[in-house]
Amino acid sequence: MKLKLLSLALSMCLLPDLVVCADPIEKHKLIIVGAGASGIAAATKLISNGFEDFIILEAENRIGGRVYNIPYEGNTSIDMGAQWMVGQKGNVVYEMAKEFNLAQEECPDYFNLFTSVNSSGAPMNKDHIEEVLNIWHKSSGEEEMNKYNGSLGEYARERLQSELTKNPKLSYLASTPAFDQIMDFLGKAQNSLDASDSWFETSAKRYNSFVTHEGCEDTVWKKGGYGNVLKLLLKQMPGQTPIDLGKKLLLNKEVTKINWEDANGVLVTCADGSQYSADKVLITVSLGVFKSDLITFVPPLPPQKKNIIESLFLGTVDKVFVRFPQKWWPDDIRGYNFFWTHDDKKNPLFKDTAVVDGAPWIVDLYGFYLTTEDPLTFLGWISGASARFMETLSDEQIKTESMKAFRFFLGANYTIPEPSRVFHSSWGTNKHFKGSYSIYTLTTDKMNASRHDLEAPLSNGQGKQVLLFAGEASNEHQYGTVNGAVETGWREADRILKSDPAPSLNAVPRVG
């Protein structure tokens, strides 16, 4: 009887119109979703500790996530995403880099390297800018800010106006157009640092929950940019034994469904129809992916997890690169800060420029700065809704608008040639990221949500932890940074190793 049933089953497999015999689902102890900094950090730590039974499903055709360093002119490279090591002492990325002499130890004095100009080409009053920045730096670290029930932008304007009016020599500044220009620039720069659409939406009281490491906050790589961090994690430096992910790494695997209700394991489905099963799944995707409908969870994520996902904001910070065929600026200039006025935004030069949030989108690009490795390429920063709009334009359109800005601010003093190359990042419109990094908002305050809720593992109906979470957004004090992402990958690797330790290589067999 069993033989007849087997023959029947085999014969049916040969008739595709009747039945499809699917390949058995690949089963592992662990699946890591995402090969960004946190996913690679977790994977390499697991391998280093003898835990081998896992795979990584990565939606892109590369590893690194928001760490994306590309080859550039000659023997140089460009960071399309992460760029700085934020602080040094206690920063795990800096400490890895320092061991191999990869970090520039000298902290750049950007204030004196960059020239601040208005639309007439005249320099802004440097003393005024420095005074305002010093007050803001001091005010942003005060205990009073941690109790402020309002936005970062509101707090900044109130404190700066208050402190300026106390100073007899500067009291007049608070009521001048120059102060408005400085505040406009400061807001754009802060939005770019924090990945906020507007600092009037950013939580002031949670601003200092980010703990800054001692040392230079703008530490850069000597060469090779943030691609180095992947080499460091994979132990690809001289004298090291490289970690080979090999067949564990599956690229172009966009996860669309995670079913975690089955007692026998978690079932992960990809956009190409492939399925994989595991005892646990470590999810390291961007907060933007959680916010989108790209991945369906069965059952849905619990309310606490949904609340923190909803309340945090994942902003877009983009880069616009403009390379010139030859140098036209002085040797002592490393960049230009553009200080826009309200009237500048109405200038006829920008009459054909698309409007975003009531102003030409290009006005949110607040300056251009020379890149670390290539002496002919400027990097412009832009964030928020204007950045997301910029991503929809062609390189030619972006070149046209960028050159308007260059010539509007600098054309009176320099003859600026047409650039030889213009390109940009696109973190907001890429569905595998939907933004750059996370920030606390006023909504987070109202919902009283915590990043601990994003970090917390989830257990199935049998009480077994099956879903784990890593990524910069799950780091309570180092969110928005690569070192923060790496820390969370290591954190979850430790959690996995404690619950399912690898067999000891030195174990002595028991006798009798």
N, C-alpha and C positions, 0 to 999 in steps of 0.2 A: 504493500500500500504506500509506504513512504517513498519507494522508488518511482511509483506512478506519479505521485505528487511532485517529486523533483523534476521528472521528465516534463510534466505539464508546465511547471514554472519556467523551465528553460526554453520550452517551445514558445511561451508567451513573450519572453524577452526578445525573441527573434521577430516579433510582430509589433513594430513600433506604433501602428495604428490602434493597437489594443491596450498596450501598457508600456510604460517607460521604466526601465530598471536603473535607478540612479546609483551613482557611485556612493560607497559608504562615506559618511561624514567624518572628516578628519578630527580626531579628538586629542586634546592636550591638557596638561594641568593648568595652563594659563594662556590667555590671549591678551596681548597688549594692543590697544587701539590707538594708533598714532606713533610716528617715529620722529617727533620733535625732540627738543632738549630733554624733557621729562621722560619720554618714552625710551630714548636711547640711554639715559642715565639709569633708569630702572633695569633695562635689559642687560647692560654691561655689568651692573652690580650683581645681578642674579647669576650671570655666567661666571663671574669671578668667585662666586661662592658655591659653585657646583650645581646650580639649578639650571637645567638645560631644556626641560620639556615645555617649551613655549614657542609661540610665533608672534610676529608683529604685523599687523595689518595697517598699511599706510596708504591713504587716499591719493597722495601726490606721486609723481614719478621720481621722487628724491627723498632723502632723509633731511631732517633739520627743522622742519616746520617754519616758524617765524625766524629761525636762524637760516639765512640764505645769502651766502657769499658766492659771487659769480666772477669768473675770469674777466679781465678788462683790458685796457690798452697795454701793449707790451707785456711786461711781467707783473702787472698790477692786478688788483681785485677790488670789487665794490661790494659793500654790505647793503643788500636791498631791504633787510630787516634790522634785527638787533645790531647795535653798534658799540655801546659803551659797557664797560665794567663799572657798575655803580658802587663806588667805594672799594676799599681794599682789605683792611683787617677783618677777617671773618667771612669775606666773600669767597665762596668755594671756587668760583671760576677764576678769580684773580690768583688765588693760592695755587691752583693747578698751572696757570699761565706763568707765574713767577718762577716755578720750579724749572721751567725750560726757557726762561729769559724771553718770553713772548710779549710781555706787556711794557709799554712805555712808562717809565717811572716818573718822568717829568710831567707835572700837571699843567695843562695848557692854561694860559691867562687869556681866556677868550675876550674878556672885557677890553683889553688893550690890543688884541689882535684883530678885532672886528671894528669897523667904522660905522657909526650910526648916522644916517642921513635922512633929510626930508625930501619932498618931491622937487624942490628947487636945486637939489644937489648939495645944499649947504649942510655942514655937520650939525648935529644936534648938540645942545649943551651937555658935554660929558659929565660935568660936575653934578648937574641936576639928575641925570640918569643914575649915576653912581649913588647919590644920596637916597633916591627912591628905592633902588635895589637893595641897599644896605638896610633900610628900614623894613623892607618886606622880608628880607632874610631873617632879621631878628624877630619880627612879628609872627612869622609863620611857625616859629618854634616855641611860642609862648603857651603857657598853661591855659590862658584865657581862651585861646583858639579851640582847645579841646572841649570847651563848654558852650561854644557858640552854636546857637540853633539857626543856622542859615547856611548860605553857600560860601564857597571859598572866595568868589569874586566880590560878594557883598562885604565879607570880612576884610578883604584886602583894601577896598576903596575906603571903608570907614577908618581903618587903622592908619592908612597912609595919609589921608586928609587930616586926621587928628594929630598925628606926629608932626606933620609939616607945619600946621598952624601953631604948634608950640615953639617952633624955631623962628626967632625974629628975622633971621636972614633968609628964610625960605617960606615964610607964611604966605607970601603973595603967590607962590607957585601953584598952590592947590586950586586956585581959581583961574588959571591960565589955560589956553589951548594946548600949550606944551604938556601940561599935566595929563590932559585927555589923550594926547598922542602916546605918552609914556604908558598910561594905563591900558590903552588899546594894544600896544606892543606886548606889554607884560602879560595880558590876558591870552594873546595868541601863543606866546612862548610857553605859558603855563599849560595851555590846552595841548600843545605839542608834547610837553614833558609827561603830562598825566594821561594822555589819550582821551581827553574830554571833548565833547562838542562845544561846550561852553563852561567856563569856570563858575558861572552862575547856576550851574546844575550840580556841581561837585560838592560833596559833603565837607564842610570845614572841620567839624568836630572829629572826623575820622582821618583827616589828612595826615596827622602824625602817627597813625597806626603803622605807617611804613617806617621801618627802622633803617636809617642810613648807616652804612658801614663807615668806619673811620678811614681817612685817606681820600685821595682824589676821587670825586664823584663822576669824573669824565675820563677815566682811564681808557686808553685805546690800545689796540694791538699794534705791534711794530710793523707787521706785514701779514697778509693773509686774512685779516679781519676775523669775524666770528666763526668762520669755517674751522678755525683752530680748536674751538671748544669741542667739536665733534671728533677731531683727531685725538684730543686729550682724553675724552671719554672712552674712545675705542682703542686707546693705548697705541697710537700709531706714531709716537714720537721716537727719536733715536734712542736705542738701548732698551726699548720696551718690547714685550711680546704682544703683538696685536690681537685684539679680540675680533674674531671673524663671525659676523652674524649669519653669513651663509644663507642656507635655505630657511632660516628662521624669519628672514625679512621678506615680506611680500608687498611689492609696490603696486600702485594703481588699484588698490583694494579699498574702495569707498564703502564703509559700513553704513547700512541703511536700517538695520533692525537688530535689536538685542533683546532676546527673550530669556528672562531670568526667573521664570516661575516654575520651571521643571526641576524636580528634586534630583534628577540625574545629571544636571549641569546647565551651563548657559549656552544658548544657541545664538551664534552671530551670523547674520546674513549680509552679503555684499551686493552692490549694485549690479554686478555681473552674474548674479544668481548663485555664486558659490556660497557654501555654508561651512562653518567651523564650530566645533563644540569644545568647551573647556570647563574645568571645575570652577575657575575664577576668571574674571575679565577685568583688566586694569584699563580704565578709560582716561586718556590723556589729551583729548581733543580740546580745541579752543572753546572758550565760553560762548563765542558766537555760534558754534555748531550746536551747543546745548540750547541756545535761544532759538535757533531755527528749527525747521521740521525735518532736517536731513536724516536724523536717527530717530526711529520709533522704539520706545521702550515698552516691553510687555512683561509684567504690568507697568503702568506709568510710574515715573519717579514719585516718591512721596512728597507731601506738601512742603516740608522743611527744605528739601532739596530744590524744589521748584521755586520757593520763595527767594532763596539766595541767588539763583540763576536769573530770576526776573529782576531783582533789585539792583544787582551789579550792572554796570554799563561796560560794554566793550567798544571803545572808541577806535577811530581810524586815524592813524598817523602815517602819512605818505612822504616819499622823497621824490623830488624832481631833479634829475641830473642834466646839467647843461655843459657840454664840452666845447671849448673854443679852439679854433685852429692855431691861434697864437696868443701870447699874453698881452693884455692891454691895461692892466692895473699895476700899481706900485708894488715893489718887492716886499714892503713891510705890511701889506694888507693881506689878511687871510679870509676876509669875508665882509659882507655888508648887511647891516640891519636896516630894514625899511620901516620908517615911521610915517604911517599914513594919517592923513587928516580926514575929517568928515567930508570936506569939499573935494578931496582927491578922488573919493569914490564916485563923484558925479562928473569927473572930468570927461570931456568929449572923446578922449583917446580910448575910453573903455565903453563907448556907446554900443558897440557890437559884441561886447563880452557878456556871456550868459550870467544872469543874476541868480544868486543863491542866498536865501535868507535876507533879501533886501539890498544886496550889494553885489558888484561884480565878483565872481568867485576868486579871481586872482588876488584880491586885496587880503585874503587870508594867508597868502604866501608872504611871510613876514621877513624874508631875507635869503641871501645865497651865501654859501660858505665853501671854501676850497676843501676838497676831499683829502683824506690822509695820504693816499698813495699816488694819486695822479695830479700833477701841478697845474693842469689845464681844465680840470673839471670842477664845476661848482655844484653844490648840493643845496636845493631849496626845500624847506620844511613847510608842510601844509597839513591841516588836520580837520576833523569834523565833516560836516555836510559838504563843504567845498572840496575836500579831499575825495570823498566818494563820487562827487560829480566829475572831478578831474579824471578819475579812473575810466570814465565812459568816453573820453575824448581820444582822438588820434594823437600820435606824437607830433605831427605837424601843427595841429591846433594848439597843443600845449607849448610848442616852440613859439608860436605867434604871440600867445599871451605872456609867456615868460620874458620875451624880448621887449614887449611893451613895458613890463615892470622894470627891467634892467635900464632901459633908455629913459623911462619916466623919472627915475631917481638918479641915474648916473650919466645920462646922455649929455648934460650940460658941461660935464668935465672930461668925458672920455669919448673917443670914437670907437664904438663897440661893433665888432664884426658879427656877421651871422654865425651861429654855432655850427659846428660840424656834426654834432650828435646830440639828440635829446631823447631821454627815456625816463621811465618812472616806475614806482612800485604800485601794486594794486591789492592791498590787504583787505579793503572793505568789500569789494565785489567778488572776491574769490570765495566760493561757497564752502571751501574747506577750512576757512578761517573767519570770515565775516568781520574782520577787524584786527586790531593790533594787540592791545592788552587791556586789562580790566581796571576799573576804578570804582570807588565808592561814590554813590550819588545821594541826593536828598531822599530819593525813594528808599534807599537802603536804610536811612535813618527812620523813616516812617514805618517800614516793615520790621525794624529791629532785627535784621538778618545778620548772619555771621558767616565768614568764610569757613569756619569750622564745619558748618552744615554742608558745604560743598566737599570738604575733605572726607567727611564721615563715610565709612564703608556701608554697604547695604547687604542685609541678610535675606535669604529666601524664607519660605514658609516653614522650613525645617530648622531655622536658626543658624544656618551656615552662611558665613560671609562669602558672597559671590561677586559683588561689584565693588571695585576699588576705584579711587579717583586721584589723579595727579594733574599737574599743570600749574602755571603761574597764578591762575585765579584762585587756586586752593591754598595758596601760601598766605598766612595771616599777616606777615610782616615784610615779605620781600616780593609782593605781587608786582607784576609788570616787568620783571627782570628775568634774564636767562639763569642767573644763579638761583633765583627763587624757584624757577621751573626744575632745575637740576636737583635742588634740595627735596622737592616733592617726589621726584622719581626715586631718589634714594630712600625717602621715607616709606614709600609703598613697597619698595623691594625688601626693606627690613621687615615690614609687616608680613609679607608673603613668606619670607625665610623663617620667621618665628612660628608661623602656623604650619609650614610644610618644609622643614629643614632638609637640605640635601644630605644624602648618605655620606658619612665620613669616609674619606679615602684611606684613613689609617685604622679603620675599624678592624678589630680582631675577631674572627669567627668564634662563636661560642662552641665549646666542645661538650658533648654529652647532654 
